[in-house]
Amino acid sequence: MKVELTLSDQRLGVLKSGRILEISPAKVPRLIGRGGSMISMLKNETKCNIFVGQNGTIWINGKEKDMNLAAKAIMIIESEAHLDGLTDRIGKFLRDERGSPVQKQNRQNAPPASKTESSEGGETVRKGDSILEELLGDRDKEEER
């Protein structure tokens, strides 16, 4: 019996870009999903080409930011493959991570919770300060006297 191995097919060749990940072969069906639902969602949400081998080798190709997002989602799928509702959680994760530019800017410009102040009955109350900070602040004022 003669075996011939070739790379002459136009779809075969050296990978010049993208990223290769490895997951357990037992988790591959969960990554693909029923009827290809999970992998289709990943491809659509991340705008990446994703090829999954039966041996658990995954090739992702796209923009760097999109490949990072796809890789994170794949690692979550691998670690949570045994849990119900995974497709919904991954969909929410991808939407939250991508978000709209307005949402991202609002998150970046939002002040930290410990620095917000509100006025209640004419008195300014700082929210999120700990009791320890209040006590240490009083001690520092006493030392200054």
Secondary structure, DSSP 8 states (H G I E B T S, - for coil): --------STT-S---SSEEEE--GGGHHHHH-GGGHHHHHHHHHHT-EEEE-TTSEEEEES-HHHHHHHHHHHHHHHHTTTSTTHHHHHHHHHHHHH--HHHHHHHHHS--GGG-EEEETTEEEESS--HHHHHHHHHHHHHH-
